[in-house]
Amino acid sequence: MIDSSGPCQSTAKHRQVPCAVEMSSQKSDVKTYHCSSNAHKIEDMSYSDDAFTLGRRVCTPLPAVVDDAVSALSAAGALTRLRRLTAEQNRLEAERSAVLTRLYELRDDARRAQEETSRRFVDDWDELVAEVGAALGVGRTAAGSAVHRGLDLRERCPRLFELFVSGAVGLSVVREVLRASAAVLDDRVAVAFDERITAWLTARSGQSLSVRAVAEAAKSVLVRLDPEAARETPPAAPRERLEFHARADGLVDLEAVMPTAQALRLSSLVGPVARSVCRDDGRTLGQRQVAALVALAEGYESLACLCGKDSCDLRQARPRSGAVSQEIRALAVIVLNESDLADVVADGADAGATPPEPDLFSDGPFSDGAADETSSATTDDVQDEGHERHERDEGGADGDAPGTGADACRGAVVLTGDPGITGPVTVERARELIAAANTQWRVLGRRDPTTGEVHARGAGGYRPTWYQLLVMRLTYPTCVFPGCSVPSDCCQADHVGEYDHDDPAAGGRTTVAGKGTAGNLVPLCGFHHRIKTETGWLSDVLPDGTVEWRHPAGGVHTVPRGTARELLPGLERIIWDAPEPAPAKLKNLDGLATAAKRRAKSRRALRAENQLLREDHRERRAAAAEQRARDRERAEAEAAGIDYDDTQPLQPPPF
């Protein structure tokens, strides 16, 4: 089922309410959607399509930084410039590898000089990978591979490294050569391999070499030098994968790469199921194949025919066995604004579904008992509802026409376990998803009937509530460590300000973003959670939700929050209510602080110091901006022959 929960911003005289819907895929086997194409067919375009056939035109001027250098190029000049830029890109990649080896050298020297560490879950390599990933903006695996690649070039293939630095070969060629040499253990063979493969590449400088040609040449050299190593050359990385990619037209591309034998088996299973309906079914072959794939995954051997005839014997899907589970499981969570959900609730009521509250979407004042009612959905885990009043003029803010202003930026967010189909969607797409399945509703929080403020249940202890985790995922779609892209659904909830288990009132509270607070919970993958806990990395949440990271060596990285909160403005108005924290537990009666307490105290002091630094920098930037504006006004006044008065306030900007 799809569980849709979230804040709901209403139109004029509707109420801003965090709402939720749960939906089951039992209602229909498959549903496809078609969007009308624009003049250039951009919605149906992929990057492998013929752009000329699509009618794409270049009408927008180039950025000013490159306009002068590029606009005057002829076709021959453009191709020459591309070759030079490629060589420069290769040189920069090689220099980056050199810098990585230098950083490794420095960290290795420091590691050998330091005393025994007290870390339990991370080591020096983990810390190096974390700081490299933050600097390069990549994840853990890519950062480690970049360091290893630099070390292999510097220590095992120095001549290839020189060729790389000259720009004659690219990163893809370097990767293939290093992969071929990975099984060489004899230093003399490694030197000879480096000399011969570099000579082969140098002799073909300026020629177009495919990666496969380089791989075959490297293996040929290795076969003559070390047959054993050639047999042990590690194979290429497995290419099998299953990926979902959301499209602009509302559909999802499913990309599967598998061995031929498995593809033949899957094809032989999908075919009969796709043909298991009568000829009046109405769906295309492609639609029936998609439905057949889903039916096989759910345990059925046929489709339910959609011809609509009472006499059709194929109206019911047949299970492969009598043990097909009828249990309803959540497929996704859809979060959208209340005003975008009101007509969906009305449609559901006509079909027999029970809305979460009798007057949830009605106009007029709050009812006395509305704040304390709960949803009448069919599952047992639906929690209390919450509402918030949000009054607005007709047509949006400042008299905007419908569909513009505040309404124009609204949308919905789909949360699933797969990052390829998780993210913002249009309101229309959310409605279609809700209509395609059975639904259950969840409404965030509880509205105060007197003030109209939305209050949601927070956590009084260490573990956050389900709704807090939902809001955290909406605020931060991935791990918040710089460069990491692990989905927040696979992350741990980290207390930025350290939680004090002995004295909860003294440590970081279990809070998420809401009214007047940026929260204290952020998603961190397991690796970066350990890095933050046991190394010198220090994180802090700024008032706008940006997560700031400071490295002991002086680097500062900032990770912004996601865009979901801009589509769901009601999230900013939730007030999280939590019970009073438990009383302190005095474990160390002698007053001695543990290492964790000392570290937390030190980090609190550092965060306070960083806050002062940020305020000082903000004041400096504001003063510099004011001085620039005043100098500009003075120059304009002098050009016009007017005496400039420094005591007058600055003129407002012309917009």
C-alpha positions as CSV (number, residue, x, y, z in Angstrom):
1,M,0.0,0.0,0.0
2,I,1.0,3.5,-0.5
3,D,1.1,5.6,2.6
4,S,0.7,9.3,1.9
5,S,1.3,11.5,4.9
6,G,2.2,15.1,5.2
7,P,1.3,18.7,5.6
8,C,-1.4,20.1,3.5
9,Q,-1.6,23.7,2.4
10,S,-5.1,24.8,1.5
11,T,-6.4,27.4,-0.8
12,A,-8.6,30.3,0.4
13,K,-10.4,29.4,3.6
14,H,-9.2,25.8,3.5
15,R,-7.0,24.7,6.4
16,Q,-3.3,23.8,6.3
17,V,-3.3,20.2,7.6
18,P,-0.6,17.5,7.6
19,C,-2.4,14.6,5.9
20,A,-1.6,11.1,4.9
21,V,-2.9,8.3,2.6
22,E,-2.0,4.6,2.5
23,M,-2.7,2.7,-0.7
24,S,-2.6,-0.9,-1.8
25,S,-1.6,-2.1,-5.3
26,Q,-4.4,-4.7,-5.1
27,K,-6.8,-2.4,-7.0
28,S,-5.3,-2.8,-10.5
29,D,-2.6,-4.7,-12.2
30,V,-1.1,-1.9,-14.2
31,K,-1.8,1.6,-15.1
32,T,0.0,3.7,-17.8
33,Y,-0.1,7.4,-18.4
34,H,0.5,9.4,-21.5
35,C,1.5,13.0,-21.5
36,S,1.1,15.2,-24.6
37,S,4.5,16.2,-26.1
38,N,5.5,19.8,-26.6
39,A,6.7,21.1,-30.0
40,H,10.2,19.6,-29.5
41,K,9.0,16.3,-27.9
42,I,11.3,16.9,-25.0
43,E,9.1,14.9,-22.6
44,D,9.6,11.7,-24.5
45,M,13.3,12.4,-25.3
46,S,16.3,10.3,-24.2
47,Y,19.9,11.3,-24.7
48,S,20.3,8.6,-27.4
49,D,17.6,10.2,-29.6
50,D,18.3,12.2,-32.8
51,A,18.2,15.8,-31.7
52,F,17.8,17.0,-35.3
53,T,14.7,14.8,-35.8
54,L,13.3,16.1,-32.5
55,G,13.7,19.6,-33.8
56,R,15.8,21.0,-31.0
57,R,17.1,24.5,-31.6
58,V,19.8,26.6,-29.9
59,C,18.3,29.9,-29.0
60,T,19.7,30.8,-25.6
61,P,23.0,32.8,-25.4
62,L,26.0,31.2,-23.8
63,P,27.2,32.2,-20.3
64,A,29.2,35.4,-20.5
65,V,32.4,33.6,-19.1
66,V,32.7,31.5,-22.3
67,D,30.8,33.5,-24.8
68,D,33.7,35.3,-26.3
69,A,35.9,32.2,-26.6
70,V,33.2,29.9,-28.1
71,S,30.8,32.0,-30.1
72,A,33.3,32.8,-32.8
73,L,34.4,29.2,-33.4
74,S,33.9,27.5,-36.7
75,A,33.1,23.8,-37.0
76,A,36.8,23.0,-37.4
77,G,37.7,25.3,-34.6
78,A,35.1,23.7,-32.3
79,L,36.5,20.2,-32.9
80,T,40.1,21.5,-32.3
81,R,39.0,23.2,-29.1
82,L,37.3,20.0,-27.9
83,R,40.5,18.0,-28.4
84,R,42.5,20.6,-26.4
85,L,39.9,20.6,-23.6
86,T,40.0,16.8,-23.5
87,A,43.8,16.9,-23.1
88,E,43.5,19.5,-20.4
89,Q,40.9,17.5,-18.6
90,N,43.3,14.5,-18.7
91,R,46.0,16.6,-17.2
92,L,43.7,17.8,-14.4
93,E,42.7,14.2,-13.6
94,A,46.3,13.2,-13.4
95,E,47.1,16.1,-11.1
96,R,44.3,15.2,-8.9
97,S,45.7,11.7,-8.6
98,A,49.1,13.2,-7.7
99,V,47.5,15.3,-5.0
100,L,45.7,12.3,-3.5
101,T,49.0,10.4,-3.3
102,R,50.5,13.4,-1.5
103,L,47.6,13.5,1.0
104,Y,48.0,9.7,1.6
105,E,51.8,10.3,2.2
106,L,51.1,12.9,4.8
107,R,48.5,10.9,6.6
108,D,50.7,7.8,6.5
109,D,53.6,9.7,8.2
110,A,51.2,11.1,10.8
111,R,49.8,7.6,11.5
112,R,53.2,6.1,12.0
113,A,54.1,8.8,14.5
114,Q,51.0,8.8,16.6
115,E,50.4,6.7,19.7
116,E,48.0,3.9,19.9
117,T,44.4,5.1,19.2
118,S,41.3,4.5,21.2
119,R,39.0,4.2,18.2
120,R,36.9,1.1,18.1
121,F,34.9,1.3,14.8
122,V,37.0,3.4,12.4
123,D,40.7,3.5,11.5
124,D,43.0,5.9,9.7
125,W,42.1,4.6,6.2
126,D,38.4,5.3,7.0
127,E,39.2,8.8,8.0
128,L,41.3,9.4,4.9
129,V,38.5,8.0,2.7
130,A,36.0,10.3,4.4
131,E,38.0,13.5,3.9
132,V,38.8,12.6,0.3
133,G,35.1,11.9,-0.4
134,A,34.1,15.2,1.1
135,A,36.8,17.1,-1.0
136,L,35.8,15.3,-4.3
137,G,32.1,15.2,-3.6
138,V,31.8,11.5,-4.0
139,G,30.9,8.5,-1.8
140,R,33.0,6.1,0.2
141,T,33.7,3.6,-2.6
142,A,34.6,6.2,-5.3
143,A,36.9,8.0,-2.8
144,G,38.8,4.8,-1.9
145,S,39.2,3.9,-5.5
146,A,40.6,7.3,-6.4
147,V,43.3,6.9,-3.7
148,H,44.2,3.4,-4.8
149,R,44.4,4.5,-8.4
150,G,46.7,7.3,-7.6
151,L,49.0,5.0,-5.6
152,D,49.1,2.4,-8.4
153,L,50.0,5.1,-10.9
154,R,52.8,6.5,-8.7
155,E,54.3,3.3,-7.5
156,R,53.5,0.6,-10.1
157,C,53.1,2.5,-13.4
158,P,55.2,5.8,-13.2
159,R,55.7,6.0,-17.0
160,L,51.9,5.7,-17.6
161,F,51.5,8.4,-15.0
162,E,53.8,10.7,-17.0
163,L,51.7,10.0,-20.1
164,F,48.5,10.7,-18.1
165,V,49.9,14.0,-16.8
166,S,50.8,15.1,-20.4
167,G,47.1,14.7,-21.3
168,A,47.8,12.0,-24.0
169,V,45.5,9.4,-22.4
170,G,42.3,9.7,-20.4
171,L,41.0,8.2,-17.2
172,S,39.2,5.3,-18.9
173,V,42.4,4.1,-20.5
174,V,44.3,4.4,-17.2
175,R,41.7,2.4,-15.4
176,E,41.8,-0.4,-17.9
177,V,45.6,-0.6,-17.8
178,L,45.7,-0.6,-14.0
179,R,43.0,-3.3,-13.9
180,A,45.1,-5.5,-16.2
181,S,48.3,-5.1,-14.0
182,A,46.5,-5.8,-10.7
183,A,47.6,-9.4,-10.6
184,V,51.3,-8.7,-11.2
185,L,53.3,-9.4,-8.0
186,D,56.9,-9.4,-9.3
187,D,58.3,-5.8,-9.3
188,R,60.5,-6.5,-12.3
189,V,57.5,-7.7,-14.3
190,A,55.5,-4.6,-13.2
191,V,58.4,-2.3,-14.4
192,A,58.5,-4.1,-17.8
193,F,54.7,-4.0,-18.2
194,D,54.7,-0.3,-17.5
195,E,57.4,0.3,-20.1
196,R,55.8,-1.7,-22.8
197,I,52.2,-0.6,-22.4
198,T,53.3,3.0,-22.2
199,A,55.4,2.6,-25.4
200,W,52.3,1.0,-27.1
201,L,50.1,3.9,-26.1
202,T,52.8,6.5,-27.1
203,A,53.1,5.0,-30.5
204,R,49.4,5.5,-31.1
205,S,49.2,9.0,-29.6
206,G,46.5,11.0,-31.4
207,Q,44.7,7.9,-32.6
208,S,41.2,7.0,-31.4
209,L,41.6,4.0,-29.0
210,S,38.6,2.2,-27.6
211,V,38.7,0.9,-24.1
212,R,38.4,-2.6,-25.4
213,A,41.4,-2.2,-27.7
214,V,43.5,-1.0,-24.7
215,A,42.3,-3.9,-22.6
216,E,43.4,-6.4,-25.3
217,A,46.7,-4.7,-25.7
218,A,47.4,-4.7,-22.0
219,K,46.5,-8.4,-21.8
220,S,48.8,-9.2,-24.8
221,V,51.7,-7.5,-23.1
222,L,51.0,-9.3,-19.8
223,V,50.7,-12.7,-21.5
224,R,54.2,-12.4,-22.9
225,L,55.7,-11.1,-19.6
226,D,53.8,-13.2,-17.0
227,P,51.3,-15.8,-18.2
228,E,50.2,-16.6,-14.6
229,A,49.3,-13.0,-14.0
230,A,47.4,-12.8,-17.2
231,R,45.3,-15.7,-16.1
232,E,44.6,-14.1,-12.8
233,T,43.7,-10.7,-14.2
234,P,40.6,-9.6,-12.2
235,P,37.4,-9.6,-14.4
236,A,35.6,-6.4,-15.1
237,A,33.1,-5.4,-12.5
238,P,29.8,-7.2,-12.7
239,R,27.4,-5.4,-15.0
240,E,24.2,-7.1,-13.8
241,R,21.8,-4.6,-12.3
242,L,18.2,-3.6,-11.9
243,E,17.6,0.1,-11.8
244,F,14.5,2.3,-11.8
245,H,14.6,5.7,-13.4
246,A,11.7,8.2,-13.1
247,R,10.8,10.0,-16.3
248,A,9.4,13.4,-16.9
249,D,6.2,12.1,-18.3
250,G,5.3,10.2,-15.1
251,L,6.4,6.8,-16.2
252,V,9.3,4.8,-14.8
253,D,12.1,3.2,-16.9
254,L,13.1,-0.2,-15.6
255,E,16.6,-1.1,-16.7
256,A,17.7,-4.7,-16.2
257,V,21.1,-6.1,-17.2
258,M,21.3,-9.9,-16.8
259,P,23.0,-12.9,-18.2
260,T,21.4,-14.3,-21.4
261,A,20.3,-17.5,-19.7
262,Q,18.3,-15.6,-17.1
263,A,16.9,-13.3,-19.7
264,L,15.6,-16.3,-21.7
265,R,14.0,-17.7,-18.6
266,L,12.3,-14.4,-17.7
267,S,11.1,-13.9,-21.3
268,S,9.6,-17.4,-21.4
269,L,7.7,-16.7,-18.2
270,V,6.5,-13.2,-19.1
271,G,5.2,-14.2,-22.6
272,P,2.4,-16.6,-21.5
273,V,1.2,-14.4,-18.7
274,A,1.0,-11.4,-21.1
275,R,-1.2,-13.5,-23.4
276,S,-3.5,-14.8,-20.7
277,V,-6.3,-12.3,-21.4
278,C,-9.0,-12.3,-24.1
279,R,-8.5,-10.3,-27.3
280,D,-10.9,-7.6,-26.0
281,D,-8.7,-6.7,-23.0
282,G,-7.8,-3.3,-24.6
283,R,-4.2,-3.1,-23.5
284,T,-1.2,-3.0,-25.8
285,L,1.3,-5.8,-25.8
286,G,3.8,-3.6,-23.9
287,Q,1.3,-2.8,-21.2
288,R,0.4,-6.5,-20.8
289,Q,4.1,-7.4,-20.6
290,V,4.7,-4.8,-17.8
291,A,1.6,-6.1,-16.0
292,A,2.8,-9.7,-16.4
293,L,6.2,-8.9,-14.9
294,V,4.5,-7.4,-11.8
295,A,2.0,-10.3,-11.6
296,L,4.9,-12.9,-11.7
297,A,6.6,-11.0,-8.8
298,E,3.4,-11.1,-6.8
299,G,2.9,-14.8,-7.4
300,Y,0.3,-15.0,-10.2
301,E,0.4,-17.0,-13.4
302,S,-2.2,-15.0,-15.3
303,L,-3.5,-11.5,-15.6
304,A,-7.0,-10.2,-14.7
305,C,-8.7,-9.4,-18.0
306,L,-9.9,-5.8,-18.3
307,C,-12.4,-6.4,-21.1
308,G,-15.3,-5.6,-18.7
309,K,-17.5,-8.5,-19.9
310,D,-19.4,-10.5,-17.3
311,S,-19.1,-13.6,-19.5
312,C,-15.3,-13.5,-19.7
313,D,-13.7,-16.4,-17.8
314,L,-10.4,-14.6,-17.5
315,R,-11.6,-11.7,-15.3
316,Q,-9.7,-13.0,-12.2
317,A,-5.9,-13.5,-12.0
318,R,-4.9,-17.0,-11.1
319,P,-2.2,-17.5,-8.4
320,R,0.6,-19.9,-9.2
321,S,-0.2,-21.7,-5.9
322,G,-2.8,-21.4,-3.2
323,A,-0.3,-19.7,-0.9
324,V,-0.3,-16.3,-2.5
325,S,-0.2,-13.8,0.3
326,Q,-3.1,-11.4,0.6
327,E,-1.3,-9.3,3.2
328,I,-1.2,-5.6,2.4
329,R,2.3,-4.1,2.4
330,A,3.3,-0.5,2.1
331,L,4.7,0.2,-1.4
332,A,5.5,3.9,-0.9
333,V,4.7,7.0,1.1
334,I,3.2,9.9,-0.7
335,V,3.2,13.3,1.0
336,L,1.1,16.1,-0.3
337,N,-0.7,19.3,0.7
338,E,-4.3,19.1,2.0
339,S,-5.8,21.3,-0.7
340,D,-4.4,19.0,-3.3
341,L,-6.0,16.0,-1.6
342,A,-9.5,17.3,-0.9
343,D,-11.0,16.2,-4.2
344,V,-9.3,12.8,-3.9
345,V,-10.9,12.3,-0.5
346,A,-14.3,13.2,-2.0
347,D,-13.8,10.7,-4.8
348,G,-12.7,8.1,-2.3
349,A,-15.8,8.7,-0.2
350,D,-18.0,8.1,-3.2
351,A,-16.3,4.8,-3.7
352,G,-16.8,3.7,-0.1
353,A,-13.5,4.8,1.4
354,T,-13.7,6.6,4.8
355,P,-11.9,10.0,5.0
356,P,-9.7,10.6,8.0
357,E,-12.1,13.1,9.5
358,P,-15.7,14.2,8.7
359,D,-14.9,18.0,8.3
360,L,-11.2,17.7,7.4
361,F,-11.6,19.5,4.1
362,S,-14.7,21.7,4.8
363,D,-14.7,25.4,5.1
364,G,-15.6,27.3,8.2
365,P,-14.4,27.4,11.8
366,F,-12.9,24.4,13.6
367,S,-15.2,22.0,15.3
368,D,-14.7,21.5,19.0
369,G,-14.0,17.8,18.7
370,A,-12.1,17.8,15.5
371,A,-8.7,18.1,17.1
372,D,-9.0,14.9,19.1
373,E,-10.4,12.5,16.5
374,T,-8.3,9.8,14.9
375,S,-8.3,8.4,11.4
376,S,-10.8,5.8,10.4
377,A,-8.4,4.0,8.1
378,T,-8.3,0.2,8.1
379,T,-4.9,-0.4,9.6
380,D,-4.1,-0.3,13.3
381,D,-1.1,2.0,13.2
382,V,-2.7,5.2,12.1
383,Q,-2.0,7.8,14.6
384,D,-3.6,11.1,15.7
385,E,-4.5,13.7,13.2
386,G,-3.2,17.3,13.2
387,H,-4.5,20.4,11.6
388,E,-3.3,24.0,11.1
389,R,-5.2,27.0,9.9
390,H,-3.6,28.8,6.9
391,E,-5.8,31.7,5.7
392,R,-5.1,33.3,2.3
393,D,-6.7,35.7,-0.1
394,E,-8.5,34.2,-3.1
395,G,-6.1,33.5,-6.0
396,G,-3.0,33.3,-3.9
397,A,-0.6,35.8,-2.3
398,D,-0.7,39.4,-3.3
399,G,-3.6,38.8,-5.7
400,D,-1.9,36.3,-7.9
401,A,-4.0,34.5,-10.4
402,P,-4.8,30.8,-9.6
403,G,-2.0,28.6,-10.6
404,T,0.6,31.3,-9.8
405,G,2.2,32.6,-6.7
406,A,2.1,30.3,-3.7
407,D,0.0,27.7,-5.5
408,A,2.5,27.4,-8.3
409,C,5.3,26.0,-6.2
410,R,3.2,23.2,-4.6
411,G,3.7,19.6,-5.3
412,A,4.1,16.2,-3.7
413,V,6.8,13.8,-2.7
414,V,7.0,10.1,-3.2
415,L,9.2,8.1,-0.7
416,T,10.1,4.5,-1.5
417,G,13.0,2.2,-0.8
418,D,14.4,2.8,-4.3
419,P,16.2,6.1,-5.0
420,G,15.4,6.0,-8.7
421,I,11.6,6.5,-8.1
422,T,11.8,8.6,-4.9
423,G,11.5,12.3,-5.0
424,P,9.2,15.2,-5.9
425,V,6.3,14.7,-8.3
426,T,3.5,16.9,-9.6
427,V,0.2,17.0,-7.8
428,E,-1.5,15.4,-10.8
429,R,1.0,12.4,-10.6
430,A,0.3,12.0,-6.9
431,R,-3.4,12.0,-7.5
432,E,-3.0,9.3,-10.2
433,L,-0.9,7.2,-7.9
434,I,-3.5,7.5,-5.2
435,A,-6.4,6.7,-7.6
436,A,-4.5,3.6,-8.8
437,A,-4.6,1.8,-5.5
438,N,-6.5,1.3,-2.3
439,T,-5.8,4.0,0.2
440,Q,-5.4,4.7,3.9
441,W,-4.9,8.1,5.4
442,R,-2.5,9.4,8.0
443,V,-2.7,13.0,9.2
444,L,0.2,14.5,11.0
445,G,-0.2,15.9,14.4
446,R,-3.1,17.4,16.4
447,R,-4.6,20.8,15.9
448,D,-5.2,23.1,18.9
449,P,-8.9,24.2,18.5
450,T,-8.2,27.5,20.1
451,T,-5.0,28.7,18.2
452,G,-5.2,26.5,15.1
453,E,-1.6,25.5,15.6
454,V,-0.5,22.0,14.6
455,H,1.1,19.9,17.3
456,A,2.7,16.6,16.5
457,R,3.9,13.9,18.9
458,G,7.7,14.1,19.3
459,A,10.0,11.8,21.2
460,G,10.8,12.3,24.9
461,G,13.8,9.9,24.8
462,Y,16.5,8.7,22.4
463,R,14.4,7.0,19.7
464,P,12.5,9.3,17.3
465,T,8.8,8.6,16.4
466,W,7.8,7.3,13.0
467,Y,6.5,10.8,12.0
468,Q,9.8,12.4,13.0
469,L,11.7,9.9,10.8
470,L,9.3,10.7,8.0
471,V,10.0,14.5,8.3
472,M,13.7,13.9,8.5
473,R,13.6,11.9,5.2
474,L,11.6,14.7,3.6
475,T,14.1,17.3,4.8
476,Y,17.3,15.4,3.9
477,P,16.9,12.9,1.0
478,T,20.4,11.4,1.4
479,C,23.1,11.0,4.0
480,V,24.2,14.5,4.9
481,F,27.9,13.9,4.9
482,P,29.6,15.8,2.0
483,G,29.6,13.8,-1.2
484,C,27.6,10.8,0.2
485,S,24.5,9.7,-1.8
486,V,23.2,6.9,0.4
487,P,19.4,7.3,0.5
488,S,18.1,8.5,3.9
489,D,15.9,5.5,4.0
490,C,19.0,3.4,4.4
491,C,20.6,5.7,7.0
492,Q,20.7,6.0,10.7
493,A,19.2,9.0,12.6
494,D,22.1,10.9,14.1
495,H,21.8,13.4,16.9
496,V,23.9,16.3,15.8
497,G,24.1,17.6,19.3
498,E,25.1,14.5,21.3
499,Y,22.3,12.9,23.2
500,D,23.1,12.4,26.9
501,H,21.7,9.0,28.0
502,D,22.4,9.7,31.6
503,D,20.9,13.2,31.7
504,P,18.6,13.6,28.6
505,A,17.8,17.2,29.6
506,A,21.5,18.2,29.3
507,G,22.2,16.6,25.9
508,G,20.9,17.0,22.3
509,R,17.2,16.6,22.1
510,T,15.5,14.2,19.7
511,T,13.9,16.8,17.4
512,V,13.4,17.4,13.7
513,A,12.7,20.5,11.7
514,G,9.5,22.3,12.5
515,K,8.2,25.7,13.6
516,G,11.0,27.8,14.9
517,T,13.6,25.0,14.9
518,A,15.9,23.4,12.4
519,G,15.9,20.2,14.5
520,N,18.7,18.0,15.8
521,L,18.3,14.8,13.8
522,V,19.9,14.2,10.4
523,P,20.4,11.0,8.4
524,L,23.9,9.5,8.3
525,C,24.9,6.2,6.7
526,G,26.6,3.8,9.0
527,F,30.1,4.5,7.8
528,H,29.9,8.3,8.1
529,H,28.0,8.0,11.4
530,R,31.1,6.2,12.8
531,I,33.4,8.8,11.2
532,K,31.5,11.6,13.0
533,T,31.5,9.7,16.3
534,E,35.1,8.7,16.5
535,T,37.1,11.3,14.5
536,G,37.5,15.1,14.5
537,W,34.7,15.8,12.1
538,L,32.2,18.2,13.7
539,S,28.7,18.8,12.3
540,D,26.2,21.5,13.1
541,V,22.7,22.3,11.8
542,L,22.3,26.0,10.8
543,P,19.0,27.9,11.3
544,D,18.0,27.3,7.6
545,G,18.5,23.5,7.9
546,T,21.9,23.5,6.2
547,V,24.3,21.0,7.7
548,E,27.8,22.4,8.3
549,W,30.8,20.1,8.6
550,R,34.2,21.2,9.8
551,H,37.3,19.1,9.4
552,P,40.2,19.3,11.9
553,A,42.5,20.4,9.1
554,G,40.4,23.5,8.5
555,G,38.1,22.5,5.7
556,V,34.4,23.6,5.9
557,H,31.7,21.9,3.9
558,T,28.0,22.7,3.8
559,V,25.2,20.4,2.7
560,P,21.8,22.0,2.0
561,R,18.5,20.4,2.9
562,G,16.4,18.9,0.1
563,T,13.7,20.7,-1.9
564,A,10.7,18.7,-0.5
565,R,10.0,21.3,2.2
566,E,9.5,24.0,-0.5
567,L,6.7,21.9,-2.0
568,L,5.2,21.1,1.4
569,P,5.1,24.4,3.3
570,G,3.1,23.0,6.1
571,L,6.1,21.2,7.4
572,E,7.5,24.5,8.6
573,R,4.5,25.0,10.9
574,I,4.6,21.8,12.9
575,I,5.2,22.1,16.6
576,W,6.7,19.0,18.0
577,D,5.4,18.2,21.5
578,A,7.5,15.8,23.6
579,P,7.2,14.6,27.2
580,E,9.7,15.9,29.7
581,P,12.9,14.0,29.6
582,A,13.7,11.4,32.2
583,P,15.5,12.5,35.3
584,A,19.3,12.3,35.3
585,K,21.0,9.0,36.3
586,L,24.0,9.6,38.4
587,K,26.3,6.8,37.4
588,N,29.6,8.4,38.3
589,L,29.1,9.4,41.9
590,D,32.7,10.5,42.2
591,G,32.1,13.2,39.6
592,L,34.5,11.7,37.0
593,A,33.2,12.2,33.4
594,T,33.4,9.5,30.8
595,A,35.3,9.9,27.5
596,A,32.0,10.3,25.7
597,K,30.9,13.1,28.0
598,R,34.2,14.9,27.7
599,R,34.0,14.6,23.9
600,A,30.4,15.9,23.9
601,K,31.3,18.8,26.1
602,S,34.3,19.7,23.9
603,R,32.1,19.6,20.8
604,R,29.4,21.8,22.4
605,A,32.1,24.4,23.0
606,L,33.4,24.1,19.5
607,R,29.9,24.6,18.1
608,A,29.4,27.7,20.2
609,E,32.8,29.0,18.9
610,N,31.8,28.2,15.3
611,Q,28.5,30.1,15.8
612,L,30.4,33.2,16.8
613,L,32.7,32.8,13.8
614,R,29.7,32.5,11.5
615,E,28.1,35.7,13.0
616,D,31.4,37.6,12.6
617,H,31.7,36.5,8.9
618,R,28.1,37.4,8.3
619,E,28.7,40.9,9.7
620,R,31.8,41.3,7.6
621,R,30.1,40.3,4.4
622,A,27.2,42.6,5.2
623,A,29.6,45.5,5.8
624,A,31.5,44.8,2.6
625,A,28.3,44.6,0.6
626,E,27.1,47.9,2.1
627,Q,30.5,49.6,1.2
628,R,30.3,48.3,-2.4
629,A,26.7,49.7,-2.7
630,R,27.7,53.0,-1.3
631,D,30.8,53.3,-3.6
632,R,28.5,52.5,-6.5
633,E,26.0,55.2,-5.5
634,R,28.8,57.7,-5.0
635,A,30.2,57.0,-8.4
636,E,26.7,57.4,-10.0
637,A,26.2,60.7,-8.1
638,E,29.6,62.1,-9.2
639,A,28.9,61.1,-12.8
640,A,25.6,63.1,-12.6
641,G,27.3,66.1,-10.9
642,I,25.4,65.6,-7.6
643,D,27.0,65.9,-4.2
644,Y,26.7,62.5,-2.4
645,D,25.7,62.4,1.2
646,D,27.2,59.5,3.1
647,T,24.8,59.9,6.0
648,Q,21.7,59.0,4.0
649,P,20.6,55.4,3.9
650,L,21.2,53.3,0.8
651,Q,18.7,53.3,-2.0
652,P,16.6,50.1,-2.1
653,P,17.3,47.8,-5.1
654,P,15.1,48.3,-8.2
655,F,12.9,45.3,-7.6
